Amino acid sequence: MKKKSKIVIGIIGGLIVGSITVIAVIFIFIMMLFFGGPPKVTKDVAKYEETMQKYMTLEHGSVKTGFFTFPKTVPASAFEQGGQPEFYFWYQDTWDEPTCETYLRCAYSEADYNSEISRLKNISKDYEGQHHEVIYDDSDRFSHPVYMVIDHSDMSYEYAMDLGDNTIAYIYTAFKTNRSDLKKIPKEYLPKDYEESLKIENGTAFADGNYNIYEFPCDILGVEAVTYDFSK
């Protein structure tokens, strides 16, 4: 009788352990589906160009931006102005849309700063017979003037902020809707209405009052039409 009881207890115990294992596997699968596993993080500015190019290709799971405001390369003067440029890239291939935080801060020489400001002022894109330009915003919505190509559209922001003293901060966020979600970008570099503007009713691609220089049908299908060619 005792032997049979032990067998029954063993069977029940095995079923419980098996059930827990199955539930754990299902839970991990769901987490992988929705959150894409651990985030991929790059902090080495020496890998800036490589990283930006890598995540603009479908092979690695692309971001939905051409990084128009970001420089193609970090010029030498940014390493000669009393400190290293700051670079931070955080990416997670979450379900349906990637979640991303990209931050670059450079102090330039006078010549490189002027060249970069000129480039930012002239960012534009033509498609379907329409001309779209970068938005310059020096209102009190931001702590410093910005050159913006995504303004709370598709739950994203992309802009370059002129900090003065020949220093520019470049910012891209996607689906990080709370200030506390951001790992590196200084909170004072965000628009004052950051969280409010990224609520569902305000931050979708079709919400009123937002802007996206990349916004056209090809974006939904891939990145070919928005790719910023870093090789040139």
C-alpha positions in Angstrom: 0.0 0.0 0.0 2.8 2.4 0.9 4.6 1.5 -2.3 1.5 2.4 -4.3 1.1 5.7 -2.5 4.7 6.6 -3.3 4.1 5.8 -7.0 0.9 7.9 -7.0 2.8 10.8 -5.2 5.6 10.4 -7.7 3.2 10.6 -10.7 1.5 13.6 -9.3 4.8 15.3 -8.5 6.0 14.6 -12.1 2.8 16.0 -13.6 3.2 19.2 -11.5 6.8 19.6 -12.5 5.9 18.9 -16.1 3.1 21.4 -16.0 5.3 24.1 -14.5 8.0 23.4 -17.2 5.4 23.7 -20.0 4.0 26.9 -18.5 7.6 28.3 -18.2 8.4 27.4 -21.8 5.1 29.1 -23.0 5.9 32.2 -20.9 9.4 32.4 -22.3 8.1 32.0 -25.9 5.6 34.8 -25.3 8.3 37.1 -23.8 10.5 36.4 -26.8 7.7 37.1 -29.2 6.7 40.4 -27.6 10.0 41.6 -26.2 12.6 40.0 -28.5 14.9 38.7 -25.8 17.6 40.8 -24.1 18.2 44.3 -25.6 21.3 44.9 -27.7 23.4 47.8 -26.4 26.4 49.6 -27.9 28.3 52.3 -26.1 31.6 52.4 -28.0 31.7 55.5 -30.2 34.3 53.8 -32.4 31.5 51.5 -33.5 29.1 54.3 -34.3 29.0 54.0 -38.1 29.0 50.2 -38.0 26.1 50.2 -35.5 23.9 52.7 -37.3 24.3 50.9 -40.6 23.7 47.5 -39.0 20.3 48.4 -37.6 19.1 50.0 -40.8 19.1 46.7 -42.7 16.3 44.1 -42.6 18.9 41.3 -42.0 19.2 42.5 -38.3 15.7 43.8 -37.8 15.6 47.4 -38.8 14.6 50.6 -37.0 12.0 52.7 -38.8 14.2 55.7 -39.5 16.8 56.9 -41.9 18.7 58.7 -39.0 18.7 61.8 -41.2 19.6 64.1 -38.3 22.5 62.0 -37.2 25.9 62.5 -38.9 27.2 59.7 -41.2 30.4 59.7 -39.3 31.8 61.4 -36.2 34.5 63.9 -37.4 37.9 63.9 -35.8 37.4 67.3 -34.2 34.8 65.7 -31.9 37.6 63.7 -30.3 39.8 66.7 -29.9 37.6 69.2 -28.0 38.4 68.1 -24.4 36.6 64.8 -24.3 35.2 61.8 -26.2 31.8 62.0 -27.9 29.0 60.2 -26.0 27.3 57.4 -27.9 24.6 55.1 -26.7 22.5 52.7 -28.8 19.8 50.5 -27.2 17.7 48.2 -29.4 15.1 45.5 -28.7 13.3 43.7 -31.5 9.9 43.8 -29.9 6.8 42.4 -31.5 5.5 44.3 -34.6 7.7 47.4 -33.9 11.3 47.7 -32.7 12.0 49.6 -29.5 15.1 51.8 -29.7 17.0 54.6 -27.9 19.9 56.3 -29.8 22.0 59.1 -28.4 25.1 60.9 -29.7 26.6 64.0 -28.2 29.5 65.8 -30.0 31.5 68.9 -29.3 32.9 70.1 -32.7 35.5 72.4 -34.0 34.1 75.7 -35.3 34.4 74.6 -38.9 32.8 71.2 -38.3 30.0 72.7 -36.2 29.1 75.2 -38.9 29.2 72.5 -41.5 26.9 70.3 -39.4 24.4 73.1 -38.7 24.3 73.8 -42.4 23.6 70.1 -43.1 20.8 70.0 -40.5 19.2 73.1 -41.9 19.0 71.6 -45.4 17.6 68.1 -44.6 14.7 67.4 -46.9 12.9 64.6 -48.7 10.8 64.4 -51.8 8.2 61.7 -52.5 4.9 61.3 -54.2 5.3 64.9 -55.6 5.6 66.4 -52.1 8.5 68.2 -50.5 9.2 67.6 -46.8 11.8 69.5 -44.8 13.3 69.4 -41.4 11.4 71.4 -38.7 13.4 74.0 -36.7 11.9 74.6 -33.3 13.4 77.2 -30.9 10.3 77.5 -28.8 10.2 76.9 -25.0 8.9 73.3 -25.7 12.6 72.4 -25.7 15.5 73.5 -23.5 17.6 74.3 -26.7 16.8 74.7 -30.4 16.1 71.5 -32.3 16.1 70.3 -35.9 13.4 67.7 -36.0 12.4 65.1 -38.5 10.1 63.0 -36.3 7.8 64.7 -33.9 5.8 62.2 -31.8 4.8 60.1 -34.8 4.6 56.3 -34.8 5.5 56.6 -31.0 8.9 58.1 -32.0 11.0 61.2 -31.9 14.1 62.1 -33.9 15.9 65.4 -33.7 19.3 67.2 -33.3 19.6 69.7 -30.4 21.9 72.6 -30.6 23.4 72.9 -27.1 25.6 75.9 -27.9 29.4 76.0 -27.5 29.7 74.1 -30.8 28.0 71.1 -29.2 25.1 69.1 -30.7 23.1 66.2 -29.2 21.3 63.8 -31.6 18.3 61.9 -30.3 16.1 59.1 -31.5 13.5 57.2 -29.4 11.0 54.6 -30.5 8.3 53.1 -28.3 9.9 54.4 -25.1 6.9 56.4 -24.0 7.9 57.2 -20.4 10.9 59.3 -19.4 11.9 56.5 -16.9 12.2 54.1 -19.9 15.2 56.0 -21.3 18.6 54.8 -20.1 21.0 57.5 -21.4 19.2 60.5 -23.0 19.2 63.4 -20.4 15.6 64.2 -19.4 16.3 67.9 -20.0 17.0 67.2 -23.7 13.4 65.9 -24.1 10.4 68.0 -25.1 8.4 69.1 -22.1 5.3 67.2 -23.4 7.3 64.0 -24.1 5.0 61.6 -22.2 1.8 63.3 -23.0 2.7 63.4 -26.7 3.4 59.7 -26.8 0.1 58.6 -25.4 -1.9 56.4 -27.9 -4.2 59.1 -28.9 -1.3 61.5 -29.7 1.6 59.3 -30.8 0.3 57.1 -33.6 1.3 57.7 -37.2 -2.2 59.1 -37.9 -2.6 61.3 -34.9 -3.2 65.0 -35.4 -0.3 67.4 -34.8 2.6 65.1 -35.3 5.2 65.0 -38.1 7.4 62.4 -39.8 9.6 63.2 -42.7 9.9 59.5 -43.6 6.1 58.9 -43.6 5.0 57.2 -46.8 3.8 53.7 -47.8 7.2 52.1 -48.3 8.0 52.6 -44.7 5.5 50.0 -43.6 7.0 47.4 -45.9 10.7 48.0 -45.3 13.6 50.5 -45.1 14.7 50.7 -48.7 13.1 54.1 -49.2 14.4 55.7 -46.0 17.9 54.3 -45.8 20.6 56.9 -45.1 23.6 55.7 -47.1 26.5 55.8 -44.6 29.0 54.6 -47.2 29.1 58.0 -49.1 
